[in-house]
């Protein structure tokens, strides 16, 4: 079986593994079970929509990572990872969604058989794809193991992007731009919302400059009017209406890398509150980007934003940003840092964030956001798209 | 705040709640914490892409379900559920992706404060959205509770569809048909794969007959050639090639209801092995559908399929089908029954399945599938689309 092309050089994977093994050692973890599909892909190249069944990558079991998943997905692993055949392990199909057998039962046996049953085992306790049942199975069948919470251990290694990763993010940003451009061209009163979403997907997936688009980890979010008070509503087939604002939070995706951007479009003449809030948000964004430089920390960015909008009489309870990069559904965030009070994580060159200083009020909302990377010279935004409330009158 | 239209009558939600409360009683569960977004939607109407943070619906805490989620998503709940304001509860934003505070810590306090801390509490132990950390938090902060595994307790109540649900599935099926039609019209050697995926999304989301498409819970799967040996690879921007088979596994989605269907298209003249396998699969599908009648059970359908393809010298290790309906990513299956040996679940009218008798060989694959509902008269397929290996020469 021939192999599809890996998105990165082998040397880059080697560096990722070295960093992760060092982090494991610092955490006192001998064996690491990685259930997060983004982490699995980052470590091994594995890419497939198979995370709806249990699967993982295990570090510390062999001289390279071990992929473990459903038998029928082992072929997908063979097509996408750099691992040797003996390190692609699988469980039979009658372990799938069974109440009698759990895939982790069998993984425990493999770990035990290799003499690793007494290890200090790191698991991603608070990950979508590591259920409570996974943990109970491991505890039951590896009674001599000491389990440690390794949630986000690998995610943290992903925080600083390599030049190749930044290149992929820039390609994603080009896709984000053409997608927003398409929205601007097509949106109008009377157009059913799903028809515009079809255009959005078309732009996202066609890509740009010969770079095809991958599926974003979050679907387009585009609530209008009172729905825009809620950040995560999707769409229906009702028409856009004159006199309403809609925010469009969406991202291009290139080889699983994301650059989300949100813009609000008002159809018709916006009320003064939109214009006032726009002014506050723009000032807040400028202040936040200014603070997003090496040596500062996450909360400094939030403080700059908060102080700027406070001058406009506004406040926002939720965090104003999170790290981005490689991701699989249901989230395009990296789930390590947050731009919020109390987060003292230091900003370093190569880190990437989605700055989302959105204002959601009781019956309307306004989002203007930027994705940026930290450089030695400060924040550099990924997208080149008019940063303002867009008015189509 | 006005409310968006619920997809079902209140009486239908009442019936769902009654069935679920009866199942809780049979299972000895006083309080049920429902983390599966499909179950949350089915019980309350909640609809939003917010399952990347912790949220749940709790039954047994008030006289109607209680929605619990992130503060900023409470507005989304107000827009989509039928619950009274006092039953929409939320946690502050500094609980999001925090290593110090877990949203389940706070839920425990709410449960304790309402005098329910000593309950028998059902949790969905093996669900994507109920992490090991969720369970540990509940155990820690509700030391007097008795926890029971209620994985798929609600899913089972969803197995038999109502007339309105069947109507939504039929609309999804119409979308599935036009999407496959679009694939057939557009696919050709030289076309970059992502360009065809853009067409697929366009067809899926535009919908048909005035019914707009929702996002399917699984992205289009369309591996070609040797990649088709692996069922869950997605796409890249490489061109389709003459002399290769590609299967297209995709679904229309209407108000979160799915009707998946897969067809294989061969560009050029297919080798004899494709034609032989096609004949076996078609015979197997006919036999399986014939066996899918009330009174028979899941394994009878698989037996019929297996015996039919055995006459062609073929065998398949994996299950040949699973129940479908309402769903959110990452899976459009219901995760209760499986069409496989040992599953003695009885087929009842109104149950719906995706029959996926796919054959994945070492370096190629062939998928021809059907979604069907069980009726008093036997299986009734949802889609009307040529059931054969499609050859574009």
Interface residues (C-beta under 8 A of the other chain):
Chain A: X1 X2 X4 X47 X48 X49 X50 X51 X52 X71 X72 X73 X75 X76 X78 X79 X80 X92 X93 X94 X96 X97 X98 X99 X102 X123 X125 X126 X127 X128 X129 X130 X131 X132 X133 X134 X135 X136 X149 X151 X152 X192 X193 X194 X195 X197 X198 X199 X201 X202 X205 X206 X207 X210 X211 X212 X213 X214 X215 X218 X219 X221 X226 X227 X229 X230 X231 X232 X233 X234 X235 X236 X237 X317 X318 X319 X322 X329 X330 X331 X333 X335 X336 X338 X340 X341 X342 X360 X362 X363
Chain B: X1 X2 X4 X47 X48 X49 X50 X51 X52 X71 X72 X73 X75 X76 X78 X79 X80 X92 X93 X94 X96 X97 X98 X99 X102 X123 X125 X126 X127 X128 X129 X130 X131 X132 X133 X134 X135 X136 X149 X151 X152 X192 X193 X194 X195 X197 X198 X199 X201 X202 X205 X206 X207 X210 X211 X212 X213 X214 X215 X218 X219 X221 X226 X227 X229 X230 X231 X232 X233 X234 X235 X236 X237 X317 X318 X319 X322 X329 X330 X331 X333 X335 X338 X340 X341 X342 X360 X362 X363
